[in-house]
Amino acid sequence: MKKLPGTKYLGLIIAVAVSLLFSLLLYFDTLESWNNLLSDSIYQKKRGLGSEIVIVGIDDVSLEALGKWPWPRSYHGLLLEAIDSGAPKAIGVDVLFIEDSEEDEYFADSLRTLSQKPVLACYGVLGDKEGPDMLYPVIMYKPAAMLREFADLAHINAKIDKDGFLRHTILHIYDVGAEGAADANDPPGDELPMIPSFALKIAKKAYGRSFDPPTDDCMRMPIRYAGKGGTFEQVPYYMVLTGEIDPEYFRDKIVLIGPTAVGLVDDYYFTPINRSFQMYGVEVHANIIDQLSRGLSWQPLSKALQIAVLIALTLIAVLLLSRMRLLSGLLTVLALMGGLVGCGIYLAHQERGYLLDLIYPLGSISISFVLFYILRYVEEFVERKRVTNVFGRYMEPRLVER
């Protein structure tokens, strides 16, 4: 019977084949959902917060006190006047005022009296576009015309990942069409102004400087969440409106106003920091502002570098295994994978962090380990069979088996 080639060489062939397979999977993001699950669990970590950001929540107790939503816009004018008298760093209103109202004149008068322009929300319908074309909304909805003169505008668009989680913010979209709700007749490629995201605009106003974090070709920035829902300080809308909260409380703070009541609007999301409970949109904005203020960012390592690391580690693992029995090999592989995870965590937790798609190298090493020891078992079984066939004619079977 012909003897099989050495386990070492067949192991290397297996390692090359498996690593090439996982390299293709990485290149095409085939295991994206599994990779997201792993990345969420080890990269997204809570961090300490100051008391700079406060949310004025349109919450259940405020709805009970002030009545059914939507409230008269005069309420919002009075609220903004009260907050502004406390000299906050910036004010953002995460509420859409796209339809004209009989109270717009009163609301506009209130906006006119403020010491600073608040940031009002607009929304672009992005449709099902992918890639850079998604930055050109089909329709752009802006606040009522009477309000725009006295406010800064920023978009509140969110692009959910395929698995239903919000991991990125779009820092800019194009201001397509004319005023108000307009069709996007401007073709991609024309010089169009861009509208910043709600969080980015507020951060610029609050800190008096620009922010230029790394983004992909769709202007998306990975969100490094500070904590789960409820992390940032919140006060009820009605308590500010009725004067139960002293405007001095808002001095030098970033004030965000938005819904924090379930079912009020469709503005809550599953996030990687807490996969079980949804986070309100205004809280997502708070997380992004905090991230920008701290200079925190993430960007993925290039796929070419990740593929090179994947192949190299898989080959190194198999070369090490060729000298070890099963238990020693298992411990070695676990140590190698632990070191890889530790390296990924270290890179991700830097101020300007990098993201390593761990599921692919971990999968490649694990599958190569299993196949290598299956191959070794088969080789030993075949060799034992060969020895038995050769010497079984001259020796007792029990001696041959030894």
N, C-alpha and C positions, 0 to 999 in steps of 0.2 A: 504494500500500500504506500502510495506516495505521501511523504510528510508535508504538512502545510507550511507555508512561509512563516517566518517569525512573527509573533504577536505584535512586536514593536512596529514592524513595517506595515502590517495590515491595520494596526491601530492608527498609524499616521494617515493611511489612505482614508479610513473612516473619519478621522478628525478633519481632514481637508474637505471631504464630501459634506459632512454635517455643518462645518463652519461656512461653506459656500451657500448651503441651503438657507441658513439663518441670516446670512448676509443679504440674500435676495429678499427674505421676509422683512428685514430691517429697511432695505431700500424702498420697498413698496408699502411700508407701514402696515403690514398684514395683521400683526398682533397688536394693533393700536389700543384696543379696549383693554387687553390684559396689561399692556405696558402702562396705560393710564392708571389702572387700579394699583399697580405696584408703585408707580411714581407718586401717586397721591398719598400713599401710606407712609412713605419715607422722606419725601421732600417737603410736603406742606406741614410746617410746624408753627405753633403759636409763638408770638413774641410779645414782649412787654410794651405797654402803651403809655403815653402821657395823657393829659386831660385836654388836649388842644382841640379835638374834634367832638362836636356834640350834635346829636340828631334831635330835631323837633319832630316827634312822631305824630302823624295823623293816625292815631291808634283807637282801640275800641272805647276807651274811657272818654276820649274826645268826641267820638261819634255819639256816644250816649249823652254827653253834655251839650253838644252843639247841633245835634240832629243829623238827618240823613245826608249822605254825600250825593252830589257835589254841594259844597257850601257856597254862599255868596262870595264873590271876589272881593267885596269890601272887607271880609274877614282876613283875607290874605294881605290886603293893604295895611290894615291895622297891625297885623302880626309883624310884618316887615318893618313898620315904623318903630314898634317896640324893640325889636331885636337890634335895629340900626342905632337906636339911642344908646345902646350899651357898647358901641364901638368895637364890633367884631372885626376879625381879619378879612373875612369873606362870607358871603351868604349865597347859598344855592337852593333853588326850589325845584325839586324833582316831581313836578306836576305839569301836565300839558294844558296850556290855555289856547288851544288852536281854534276854537270857535268864538265868534264875537259874542259879547254879553252886554246887557244894558248897563252893567256896572263897570265896564272897561274904563270909562272916563274917570270914575272915582279911583279905580285901581291905578290908572296911569298917573293921576295926581299924587297918589301916595308914593309911587316909584320915583316921581320927579323930586320929591322932598328928601329922599334918602341921601346920605353923605357919600354913598358908593353905589355903583350899579350892581344889582343882584344878578346872578346867573340863572336864566330861565331855560327850561328844557325844550328841545325840538327833537323830532324823530324822523328818520329816513327809512322808508320801506325798501329793504335790500333785496327782497325776493329770494330766489333760489340760486343766485349767482355764486360762483366760487372763484378764487384767485383775485387778482387786483380789480377785476370788474365789479366785485361786490362793493367797492367803495363808491360806486355811482348809484345812488338810490333811485328807485323807480319813481317815488314821490317823496317830497320833503315837506313835512308838517312843521310849521313854526308858530310861535305865539301870535295872537291877534295883532293886527298891524298897529293899533294904538299903543301897544305895550312895548314894542321892539325898540323904540327910540330911547327908552329909559332903562334898558337891560342889556346884558351881554348874553349871547346865545351859545348853547353847547348841546351836542347830541347825547342821547341816552341809549343808543343802540347797543344791544348785546347779541353776540353770535354764539349760540350754544353748540358744544361739540356733539358728535354723532351719538355718544352714549348718554346725552342729556345733562351734562355737567358744564358749568360756566368756568372756564380756565383762562380765558383771554379777554382783554378789553381792546376795542378798536379805538386808537388814539385820534384818528381823523377820518372823516368821510367828505366827499365832495358836496358842495352846496349847489346841486343841480337845479335847473329851472329858474323860474322867476320868484316873486314874493309869495309867501303863504304856501298853500298846498299846490304844487305845480308839477306838471309832467316833466320827466327827465328827457327833454329833447336834445340836450347837449351830448354829442357822442363822446365816448372815451377818447382821451388824447387832447381835447380842447383845454385851454388854460382856464381852469375854474378855481374859485376860492374854496378853501377847505374849512370845515367846521370842526373844532376840537371836541374831544369827549368832555362830558360834564365834569368828571374828576380832574382831568388835565387842566381845564380852564380855571377851575376853582383853585387848584394848586398854584397856578401861575399868578393869580390875583393875590392869594394869601401870602406867598413868599417873594413876590416881586422879581421872579426870575423865570427863565425858560427851562424846560426839561426835555431831554433828548435820549430816552432809554432805547435800547435795541429793540427792533420790531422785525416782523417778517415782511414779505412783499405785499401783504394785505393790511399793513399798518397795525397789526395785532401785537400786543405786549402780554406775555404771561403774567397772571396775577399771583403775587405772593401774599396770600391772605394772612392777616394779623391774628385772626381768631374766628370762631364760629359766630352765628347770629347772637346779638345781645352783647357783644364784646365792647362796642363803643357806647359811651354814655348817652342816654336818651331821656328826654323830658316830654310830657304830653303837650300837644298843640294848644289845648284849651287853657292850660295853666299859664302859658305865655300870653295868650290873647286876653285873659281876664286879669293879668297883672299879678297873679300868685307867684310868679317867678320874676325876681328883680332883673331888669335889663342889664344891670352891672354884671350879672352872671355870665353874659356873653362876651365880655371884654377880652379882646385878643384871641378869640376862638374862631374856629371855622364852623359855621352853622349850616347844617343841611336839613332841609324841610322835605318830608316825603312820607308816603304811606307805610305804616307798620301794623296794619290790621289785615287779617286774613280775609280774602275775598273782595277787598275794596277795589283793587285793580289787579290785572295779571302781571305783577311785577315782583316775583319771588323765584329763586333759582336754587337748584341743587349745586353745591360747591364741593371741591375736593377736600376742604378743611373739615367738613362734616357731611358725610354722604347720606345721612339719615334724615336730616331736617333742612328745609329750605331757608334761604337768606333773602331778606327784602332787598330790592334794588338800591335803596338809599344806603343800606349797610355795605353793599358791594362798592358803591362810590367811596364810602369812608375808608374801606380797606385800600383802595387804589390810591387815594390821596395820601394816606399814611405811607404806603410803599414809595410813592414818588418823593415825598418829603425826606425820606431816609436814604434816598439814592439806591434803593434795592432794585435789582433786575435779574432776569433769567434769559438765557438764550441757549438753544440746543447746540451741542457740539456738532460739527459737520459730519455728515453721514460717511464720508470717506475716512475720516479719523476713527469713527466708531466701528466701521467695518474692519479696519486695520487692527484695532484693539481686539475685536471679537476673534478674528482668525489667529492672532498671535497667542492669546490666552488659551484658546482651544488646543493649539499645537503644543504649547508648554505643558498643559495639563496632561495630555496623552503621553508626552515624553517622560514626565514624572511618574505616571502610573505604570509605565513599562518596567519599572524597577521595584514595584511594591505589590504586596498582597492586598486583598480586598479591604480589610479594616484600615490599613495604613493609607491606601489610596482614597478611601472615603474621607478620612480625616484631612488629607491633603487637599482634596477637591473642595471640601467645606471651608477650609482656611482660605483657599484661593477665591472662592465666591464671596466669602465674608470680606476679604480685602477689597474686592471689586465694589461691593456695596458701600463699604466705608469710604472708598475713593469717590464714589458718586455722591454720597452725602456731603463730603467735604467740599467738593466742587459746587454743589447746589447751595450750600449755606454761606458762601462768600457774598460780600456786598453786591458785586457784579458776578452772579453765579452762572454756572453752565449746567445743562441738563444732559445726563447720560441715559440713554434708553436701555435700562438694565435687563429687561426681559429677554433680549436677544442673546447677549453673551452668556447669561446665566443658563438659558435654554440650551445653547450650543455646548457648553461645558458639561451640563447634566446628561444630555443625550449621548455625548461622546463617552462619558464615564460608563454609562449603562451598557452601551454597545461594546466597549472595550472589554469589560469583564464577561460579557456573554461570549465574545470571541475567545477570550482566554479559557473559559470553561469548555467551549467546544474543542479548542485545540488540545487541551489536556485530556479530554474524553477520547478524542481520536488517537492521541499518542498512547494512552493506556490500552486502547483496543489493539493497536498495532503491536505493542509489546506482548500482549496476551497471545495474539496470533502467532508471533515468532517463537516465543519461549514456552508456550502452552503444551507443545508436543513433548518437551523434554523435562518439564518440572510440574510439580503438583499445582493445581489452580490457585490454592490458597497462598502459596509462596509467590506466584506470579503477581497476584493482586497487591502484595506488599510492595 
